[in-house]
Amino acid sequence: MPAEATPTTLSPEPGTASKTSFPLDVRFPVYSIAFTNDDTVLLAGGGGSSRTGVKNRLSMYSVDVKKRQISLVEEHELSKEEDAPMTVAVHPQSKSIVAGINSSVAQLEKGVNENLRVFSYDDKAIKYEKRKQTITSTDPDHYQKVTAISRTASSPLVAVGSTNSQLSLLSFPDLDDVFPSITYDGEEIYDADFNDEGDMLVGTSSNKLCVWSTKAADKDVEPEPLQVIERPVLKKELACTFRAAKFGRAATASNLYTVVNASPAGNVRKPPAGSKKAFVSLWDTRAWKLLKTRTVSQKPVTAFDVSEDGTLLAYGSSDLSVGILDAVTLRPLLTVLHAHDFPVTALKFNPSASVLISGSADNSIRVIEVPTLAQRGGSSATYAVLMTLLILLLAILIQQSFGDDLLAAARKAL
């Protein structure tokens, strides 16, 4: 079956858009999303090596929220003999794309799986550059699930996580091992992320969440983790597993956000109501102290992102919804209840955090307009400043009206 031509401009079907978002049929399963700049999004996915007629691709689209459409900028068609790109990350400073693409079945049978691919891009083209094997397994069911690039402009690092329990850290663009691949006790890697300085890496599997120093003392020796966060225990009839962990950015750089999915324990015959839920927790990385937790969905979370300015969190749930939270208070700011027909596979804020795009294996993306600061009711930092000013004003009024003795008592009460 010949591959279907990619449409150059996509607009929502009549009656499908809302005030805050609009869905688009991109005609291929979307497994990963990244932004190359504020108005250009990279979609990665395809039909894999099966004979579906759906080509594997990296497609760049310009996004016009006002016109409610996206327009194709460039498409890089990948081999139909290989797997679809399951994960991508972009390093804008070097105009590089790092993707996870399994080699062909014929290559896997030879013991070769050059899963890590590097591409360069500009305004007109996406160009293949190099590849490397990081996954030791050649089982076709194992693949590169996670790709993260540190946000440092010079000497960036690449983290690669796979479904066969490997977390690898590489220099970029050389792709040399910084330290030996870390094995996560047989659990597939769900997430990986760098802090702003690029000197810490967090890696997440369902049962293991560890923070590692990227400054390896010995590149031939597997390092010891800086911090290990244990899975929470809510109730004996619930089993909790990690789904994601990401550092804060900019103003929230000292935070770590973890996502945990809860489900009925295997030995529970009659699960209690509400036993399938997901919650987000906020940690202070300076003291490694849990600050707060909020339940965000009654179904497992499948995707998670933090905005580049560090003020917003986004999640996609298996109940087909997409939500946006305030990164300081964890309060909900926006929820799209039926964003896709299948669970969300990926979502990403653009650099200015004005747009959030989610994708799914149902061949769709959803473009979501992020609430402005005014629509959010101000930031948490603004609230803190206002509260401080109100307290000072109250203290002045008390002093003027009741004297120093009552002011002293009020200070003790505060």
N, C-alpha and C positions, 0 to 999 in steps of 0.2 A: 504494500500500500504506500503510495507516494506521500511524503510529508506535506502537511497543509501549509500554505504560504502564511507568513506572519503579517497580520494587518498593520498598516502604518499608523493609524489613529484609532484609539479606542474610547468610546463614550458609554455611559451606563444605559441600560435599556429603560424605556419610559416607565415611570412609576416605581423604579427601584431605589432611587436616591432619596436621602433624607436631608435635613438641614445641616447635619454635621458630617455626613459621610456619603460615599457612593461606591457601589461594587462595579467591577469590570471583569469581563470574561477574556482572559489572556490566551486561552485555548491550549494551555499546557499545565501540568502539575507544577506548582511553585514550592520549592523546598528551602530556599534561602533568599534573603533580601539584604542589600546594602546600598548606601547612597554614595555616589562619587562626588556630588556637591549638593547644594540645598534644593535644587530643582531637577536633579537627574538621579533616577533610581536604577539599580541593577537587579534584575530578576534572574534567578538560576533554577533550572529544573528540566523536565522533559520526561520521555517515556522509558528511559533506560535502554537496555539492550534487547528488550522484547520487540517483536514486530508489530507495534501498534500504529506506526505511521506518525507518531508524535516525536519530533526530533529533540535531541538534547541540545541545550543552548544556554548562552549567557546573553541576555538582552538588556540593553540600556534604553530607557524611556525618559523623555522630558515630561515633567508633571506640571499641569496647569490646573490649579484648584479652582480658580474663578470660572474657567470654561468647562470644568468638570470633565477633563479628558487627559489622556497621556498619548504621546507621539513617539514612535520608534526612532531612536537616534542611531543605534548600531546593534547588530546581532551577530554573535559569533557562534556558528553552528559547530557542534562537537560530533565526534565519531558515533555512529549508530551502533557500533560493535561494543562500545564501552558503556559504563553506567552513566546515569544522569548526574550532574553536579548536585551533591546533597548539602553542601555548605560553602559559603563564600565570605570573604572579608576583604575590605578595601583599605589601602594605605594611600590617602589622597596626596601626601607630600611627594611621594615617588610615583604617583599614578600607577599603582600596582594592584592587581587582583590576585588573591590566593584562594584556590578552590580545592575541594575534595572530590575526586573523580576516580572511581575504580577502573582499573584496566580491563581489557576484554577477557572473556572466559578463556580464550586460547592462551593468553598471557598468564592468567591465574593458574592454569593447569601446568605451566612451566615454572611455577613458583615465583612469578614476578607480578607485583601490584604497585605500579608507580602512581600512588594515590594522590600525592601532593602536587598540584599544578600551579604555575605562576604565569600570569598574563600581564601585559602592559595595556594601557588605554589612553586615548586622547579624545578629542571632540568628534573624530570621524571613524575610529576603528578600535577593535580589541585584538591584540596580537599575542599569540602564544610565545612564551619565553623559555621555560624550563620545567622539569618535573623531578620528583624524588620519591622513593619508597620509604615510608615511615611505619607502615603496618607490617608486622612480621607475619601475620596470618594471610593465607591466600584463599581462605574460605569466602566464596562470593557473598555470603550473608554478612560478612564483616566489612565495614566501610568507615570512612572518615566522617564523623558525625558533627564535629565541632572545629571551627577555625577562628582564631582570635589573633589580632595584630596589636602590639602595643602602640599607644598614641604618641610616643616620642618621635620627634621629627628626624633625629639622627640615631643611627644604630638601633633600629626597631627590632623587635623579637616577634616570632610567630609561635603560637601554641596550637597543637593539633591533638584532638581527642578522638578516639575511635570506639567502635562498638565491641572491640575485642579487649577492652580494658586498658588501653595504652594512652598515656598522656605524654606528648613529646614537646620539648622546647628547642627551637631552632633560631639561629641568627638569620637576619634578613639584610640583603638579598642572597647571601651565600648559601643559606640553608644548611649550615653546619650545626651539629648537635651541641647545645650548651651543656647538657648533662644527659646521662642515659635515660631512655624512656622509663617512665614510672608506671608500674602496674597497679591497677586499682582493684585487686582482689576479685577478679572475674566479673566485675560490673562494668557495663558500658558507660563511657563518659558522656554526660548530658550537657555539660557547660564548662566553659573556661573563660577567664577574663583577667586583664591586667589592671593594676591601679594606675593613677595618672602619671606617676614617676616611672612606671615600668619596672620597678624593682620587686614587685610582688605579683604572683600569679595564683589565682584560685582555680582549683579543678574540682568538678562535682560529678559524682556518680550517685546512684540511688541510696547507697548506704555509707558513702564516705565523702566528706567535704574537707579538703585540706588547702592551706595557704602555704605557698613555697616561695623562697627567695630566688630571684632570677640571677643573683650574683653567686654563681657556683664556685666553691672553693676548689673543687677538683672535678673536671669535666668527665672523668672516668668513673666517678663514684655517684651512685644515686643519693641525692640529698635527703636530709631529715626535714620534715615539715616544720614551718614556723608556728603553725597553729592548726589544730584539728577541732572541728565542731561536730559534736555528736548529734545523732538524730534525736529529735524531741520525742518524749513519751507523753501522750495526752491521756489515754485511757487504755486499760488492758485489752479492750475489744477492738482497738484501732491500731493499725500498722502505719507508720509514717515513713515516707521516703523523700529524699531531696530530688528536686527537679531542676533547679537553677541557682546560681550564686553570681552576683556581679558587684563590683566596687562602685561606690558613688563617683561622681565627677565634680570637678571645680568646687563649688561651695559645699558639696556633700562628699568630698574626696575621702574623708575619714570614716565614711560609712561602708558597711557591707550589707547587701540585701540578699536574703536567702528565700527560696521558694520551697515549700514542703507540701506534698500531697498526702492526704490521709485516706485510708481505705479500710474496710473491715478486715480484721485479722483472720488468718486462715482457719483458726479453730472456733470461730464464732458462727453458730448456726443461724441466729436471727440478728442481723446487724441492726443497731439502733438507728433511729431516724437521724438524718444529717451526718451519717458516718463517712460519706464520701465528700470531702471538702479540701480546699487548698487555702493556704495562708502565706502571707509575706511577713518576714521578720526583718527588723533593722538592728544592726550591730554596730557598736563603736569599736573600730579597729585599734584605737589607741590603748584601750583597756581590755579589749575583747569581751565587751559586756553587752548583753542583750538589752536593748532599750525599749522596743515595743513590737507587737505582733498584731496583725489584722487578718481576719478571714476575708478572702476576696471572691471565692466561688464555692458553690456546692458540688462542683465536679473538678477533676484534676486540671491543673494548669499545664499547658503544652509548650508555651513559648513566653519569653520574658526579655525586656530591654530597659535600659536606663538612658535618658536623654543626655546629650553631650554637655549641657549646662548643669546637669545634676539635679534639676528641680522636679523631674517627672519620672514615673515608672509606668511601664505598659505590660500587660499580660494578655495571653490568649488562652481560653479555657476549652476543654472538651465538650462543654455545653454549647459551643459554637459562638460564644461571646468574646468581645475584646473590651478591655477596661484600661483606664488611665488613672493613676493615683498621684497624689502629692508626695514627693520623695521625703519630706520631713515629717509630716503628720500621718502619712499613709491613708489619708481620707480620699474617698472616690471623687473624681472630677468628671468623668464621662464613662458611660457604658454603652456599647453597641450590642444589643441582645442577640441578634442573629446575623453575625457578620459573614458567615460562610455556611455552606451546606455540609462540609466536613470540618473536623477540628483544625485549628490554626497550626500550620507547620513552621511559620516564621513571622516575625514582625520587627519593624525598625523605625525609629524616629529619624527625620532628616536633621542635619547639623544644627539648624536654628530652633528645632523642636516645635515647629509650626505645623508639621504634617507627620502623621503616623501611617505607615502602610503595612497591612497584614496580608499573608498569603496562605493558600491551602492547596491540598492535593485535588480539590474539586475544580481545578483550572481557573481559579478566581483570585483576584486581589481586592482589597477594600482600602480606599483612600479616605483617611479620617482627618478632619480639621481639628487640630488640638486647641482647646480653650485658651484664649488669651489670658494674660495676667489679670486684666480687669474682670473677665468672665469667671476666673477662678476665685474672685473675691480677694485678690491680693495674695502675695506669697507668705509663707510661714515666717520669713524674716521680717516682712512688713508688720505682721501681727505682733511680733516680739518688740519691735520698735514702738508701735502704738501703745502696747501695754506698759512699756517703760515710761513713756511720756505721760500716760494717764496716772501712773503711780506717783511720778514726780509732781504732777499738777495737784493731785490729792494731798500730797504731803505739804505743799505750799499753802493750800487752802486751810488745812488743819492747823498749820503753824500760825497763820494769820488770824484764825478765828478762835483757837483754843489754847494757844501758847505752847511753850517748849515741852511741858510735862506730858501733854497728850500726844505730841509728836513722837516723843521717845517711846511711849507705850505702843503707838502704831507701828513704829519701826520694829519693835520686838515681835509684834504679831505677824509682821511680814516675814 
